[in-house]
């Protein structure tokens, strides 16, 4: 079930159903559903295309085209997941990349 679940999440994001994908992820990992917003907060780096703010549990993407980018959505969801478990732990970029890779590989395998 796990590879099929991961592949279906990626497919939902690619199809533009990011909210539904986030609902599945939040339920699967038993965490709060993060909000998603287009446009980055003012305090973010200029070259960022996505970010996660634990304070308001929100995933931000630079523009609406990025809502269909599984690598960005899953990367930021990983940060949400890690801070949901431990408020002081944002998760490393290395582990976020590994999380994304697992989902993308499952999608490519199905």
C-alpha positions as CSV (number, residue, x, y, z in Angstrom):
1,X,0.0,0.0,0.0
2,X,2.8,2.4,0.8
3,X,4.2,2.8,-2.8
4,X,0.7,3.2,-4.1
5,X,-0.2,5.8,-1.5
6,X,3.0,7.8,-2.3
7,X,2.3,7.6,-6.0
8,X,-1.3,8.7,-5.6
9,X,-0.1,11.8,-3.5
10,X,2.3,12.8,-6.3
11,X,-0.4,12.3,-8.9
12,X,-2.9,14.5,-7.0
13,X,-0.3,17.3,-6.8
14,X,0.5,17.0,-10.5
15,X,-3.2,17.2,-11.3
16,X,-3.6,20.4,-9.3
17,X,-5.3,18.9,-6.3
18,X,-2.7,20.0,-3.7
19,X,-5.2,20.5,-0.9
20,X,-6.5,16.9,-1.3
21,X,-2.9,15.6,-1.4
22,X,-2.1,17.5,1.8
23,X,-5.3,16.1,3.5
24,X,-4.1,12.6,2.7
25,X,-0.6,13.3,3.9
26,X,-1.8,14.9,7.2
27,X,-4.2,12.0,7.8
28,X,-1.5,9.4,6.9
29,X,1.0,10.9,9.3
30,X,-1.5,11.9,11.9
31,X,-0.6,15.6,11.9
32,X,-2.6,18.8,11.5
33,X,-3.5,19.8,8.0
34,X,-1.1,22.6,6.9
35,X,-2.5,25.7,5.2
36,X,-1.1,26.5,1.7
37,X,-0.6,30.0,0.3
38,X,0.7,31.5,-2.9
39,X,3.4,34.2,-2.3
40,X,6.3,34.0,0.1
41,X,6.4,35.8,3.5
42,X,8.5,39.0,3.5
43,X,11.2,37.5,5.7
44,X,12.2,34.8,3.2
45,X,15.2,34.6,1.0
46,X,14.8,36.2,-2.4
47,X,15.8,33.0,-4.3
48,X,13.3,30.8,-2.3
49,X,10.5,29.2,-4.3
50,X,8.8,27.6,-1.3
51,X,9.0,27.7,2.5
52,X,7.2,26.4,5.6
53,X,6.3,28.5,8.6
54,X,5.7,26.4,11.8
55,X,4.2,29.3,13.7
56,X,1.1,29.3,11.5
57,X,1.5,25.8,10.0
58,X,1.6,27.2,6.5
59,X,3.3,26.1,3.3
60,X,4.1,29.0,1.0
61,X,5.0,28.8,-2.7
62,X,6.3,31.6,-4.8
63,X,3.6,31.4,-7.5
64,X,0.5,29.3,-8.4
65,X,2.4,27.2,-11.0
66,X,4.4,25.7,-8.1
67,X,1.3,24.2,-6.6
68,X,1.7,21.5,-9.2
69,X,5.3,20.7,-8.3
70,X,5.4,17.6,-6.1
71,X,9.0,18.2,-5.1
72,X,8.3,21.6,-3.6
73,X,5.0,20.6,-1.9
74,X,6.4,17.4,-0.4
75,X,9.6,19.1,0.7
76,X,7.7,21.8,2.6
77,X,5.3,19.2,4.0
78,X,8.3,17.3,5.4
79,X,9.2,20.4,7.4
80,X,5.6,20.5,8.6
81,X,5.8,16.9,9.6
82,X,9.0,17.3,11.5
83,X,7.9,20.4,13.4
84,X,4.6,18.7,14.2
85,X,6.6,15.9,16.0
86,X,9.1,18.3,17.6
87,X,8.6,22.0,17.6
88,X,12.3,22.7,17.8
89,X,13.1,20.3,14.9
90,X,12.6,21.7,11.4
91,X,14.2,18.6,9.8
92,X,17.3,18.9,7.7
93,X,17.3,19.6,4.0
94,X,19.0,16.2,3.5
95,X,16.1,14.4,5.1
96,X,13.5,16.5,3.3
97,X,15.2,15.6,0.0
98,X,15.1,11.9,0.9
99,X,11.4,12.2,1.8
100,X,10.7,13.8,-1.6
101,X,12.8,11.2,-3.5
102,X,10.8,8.3,-1.9
103,X,7.5,9.8,-3.2
104,X,8.8,10.6,-6.6
105,X,10.4,7.1,-7.0
106,X,7.1,5.5,-6.0
107,X,5.3,7.6,-8.6
108,X,7.8,6.6,-11.3
109,X,7.5,2.9,-10.4
110,X,3.7,2.7,-10.7
